[in-house]
């Protein structure tokens, strides 16, 4: 039977990982892979950090938006705006592609 080696991470690395997770709009699994840690480990660090601050995490990044500080609110809103802008650009691209496809098929059917 093989015993798995446990990796240990120093506190500053864990704090930096959680900070990156909070600032980023990328999925947790992608960030964990980029950092070379397990997604479950990163999730555990994040939940432990939020519990230390007295916030619940299950189901959402911040369970109670009314309880967040102004700095957290600004960060959350900036992240949301960035995600919406990216989504808007993707939808514009999709729309342009569909317009071209519609024009192509309209010409073909004539």
ABEGO torsion letter per residue (X at the ends): XBBBBBBBBBAAAAAAAAAAAAABABBAAAAAAAAGBBAAAAAAAAAAAAAAAGBBABGBABABAAABBAAAAAAAAAAAAAAAAAAAAAAAAAAAAAAAAAAAAAAAAX
